[in-house]
Each structure stands twice: as structure tokens, then as C-alpha cells.
Amino acid sequence: MKSKKINVQDTEITITSINDEDYISLTDMVRDIENGLALIEKWLRNKNTIEFLGIWEEIYNPNFNSPEFEGIKNQAGSNRFVLSVKQWVSNTNSNGIIAKAGRYGGTYAHKDIAFEFMM
């Protein structure tokens, strides 16, 4: 796994290559925004986001846990719905979003998903 950094509007963003695919650090993208890390969780709570992630995973991830995804999708959008990146990854066997712990940790998303997050 190799990483490189790019500078976007004076913000350094890490891009990590995993299995020849680029994963962009969402954590770096929101680092300079007040309550930026909460933005990732708010984005993940959105029903449209869940549906997008599910479609992406069904196309690109043969090990995606579709039955678990359906349960999450049915709950998404309600006021009491809460989902962390780690829960999403562990429950659905996602490979489009990665939660890394440690010194160089954070939330990384496949470039397709990261671009959707930026929108």
C-alpha cells in the first residue's frame, strides 16, 4: 500500500493505492472544517448516500453483504438512524470505504465514492 499527497485549496489530502485502486482520505478533506469529522457521519446517515454506496458495492464487490445492506437501507433516513464508518464496513463487508486506525488512520473512500462525498 503506497500513499501520495495532493494539495487542494491549501489542504493536504492523502491518496492511498490499494489493489491498484485509489482511495482518498475523507478525513483529510474535512480536517480544516469546524466539526468536519461529524460531516462524514452525517453524510453516511443520508438515505441517498446509503443507496449510492449499496449500488457501488453490488457492482464492484462480490463479497458485499446485500441482506445486511437491505436492513441498513430500510432504517436509513429516520431520525434515530446512526451508522459509523466502522459499522458500515463490518456489517456489509464493504470495500469502497475503509476505516483505518492508528497514526495514519482515518476514513478512506474509493475515488468514485470520495467524489460523490465532495459533491
Secondary structure, DSSP 8 states (H G I E B T S, - for coil): -EEEEEEETTEEEEEEEETTEEEEEHHHHHTTSTTHHHHHHHHHH-HHHHHHHHHHHHHH-TT--HHHHHHHHHHTTSTT----HHHHHHHHT-SSEEEE-STT-EEEEEHHHHHHHH-
